[in-house]
Amino acid sequence: MKTYDFDKVIDRKNTYSTQWDYIGDRFGRDDILPFSISDTDFAVPDSVQTALKKRIEHPIYGYSRWNHDDYKNSIVYWFNNKDNAEVDPNWVVYSPSVVFSIATFIRLLSEPNQTVATFTPMYDAFYKVIEANERNLAPIRLGSAQQGYSIDWDSLETVLAQPQTRIFLLTNPHNPTGKVFSADELSQLSKLCKKYDVFLISDDIHKDIVYPGSSYTPITSVTTENVVLCCSGSKTFNTPGLIGSYILIPDDKLREKFLVELKAKNALSSVSILGMYSQMAAYSEDGLTYASQLVKYTDSSMDLIKGFLDKNLPEFNFVKPSATYLAWIDVSKIDLTMDELQDKLINVGKVGIMPGTTYGDSNYLRMNIACPKSKLEEGLKRLKASFD
Ligand SMILES: Cc1ncc(COP(=O)(O)O)c(C=O)c1O
């Protein structure tokens, strides 16, 4: 079996990388070490690189189709082998990106000024997509890390019972907390959504990075009514720049409506060729090997952070997440505002770590740890130096 070397440092500068080359846009200076946007500093699996090279060698990149068995069955294979879950290949639809899918469903399933409910804190693009589509946001705050980011079922039901609430937007596993919703929680959530006729959109893009002790259940294994699951291999296999994602849409009519949006209204009838090839190559035996080694690696990186913070910065309260390569670090005991804290990180430590404010909670920092341990160690050193 191939052993992937996640310790290998690959220089990403001068590749127009958002994380590395445009760090100044986020933090105001270019000379800082980034732990920001959620892509990884790891090479893609061999199967992906080989498939892309082979396709690139063919010098014609014409309009191409995703609607064939090779594409759909790779997704069926992945859910089967990775998650022990059944997916009907007829449910599968291509979409250029997960957030494109979410935005489209928000428009298809609700009217302006109606409400989209979601757990907060949350992935920042959700705030933007709800607001830009002129929908109202109904936030339901998850409990603290110490409470396992528990769900306040009474608040949730109160929000869902409002006639204006048309959609519940879930991300499972959850960005930024790393909570993995249990099958019981998903079942209770879907029952409540059904009771109040609220449509459930689940974004499962982080599903492959789940740590021992937790187990991922796709929402489509709980219910196939009033639900869609939006996903992509791009977080796991580091291919977001290739463009491509997919949706599981069990409802035939809704699937047809989505296809009209995609192909007729937005004229996106051709797939991104490299996005499609990378997706099919990643959802394979080699992808399974890569993903399981990646999870081991980022799990041990989470241990590294925990050990470092407990020893050197005990006022930083860090509970290891159940999933994702995002460390959600409680800084509420630090006697500084988030602006003051960021000023120290950026201008003293020269390290770029996302303020929790971006995700709706100024008591936290979000650190993307999907990088070689040498970079992570340097980042932690800089974090400490920010306060020396
Ligand atoms: C929860 C979640 N959904 C979606 C995305 C982005 O996916 P896409 O680039 O396919 O829109 C991210 C990226 O950080 C994410 O964390």
The ligand as a Gaussian input file, in Angstrom:
#p B3LYP/6-31G(d) Opt

LIG

0 1
 C      -18.689000      23.942000       4.846000
 C      -18.117000      24.355000       3.520000
 N      -18.899000      24.342000       2.430000
 C      -18.432000      24.707000       1.216000
 C      -17.125000      25.133000       1.065000
 C      -16.665000      25.585000      -0.275000
 O      -17.020000      24.677000      -1.255000
 P      -17.060000      25.139000      -2.770000
 O      -15.731000      25.732000      -3.079000
 O      -17.307000      23.854000      -3.527000
 O      -18.185000      26.111000      -2.905000
 C      -16.274000      25.183000       2.183000
 C      -14.882000      25.675000       2.041000
 O      -14.266000      26.087000       2.976000
 C      -16.779000      24.775000       3.429000
 O      -16.016000      24.789000       4.524000

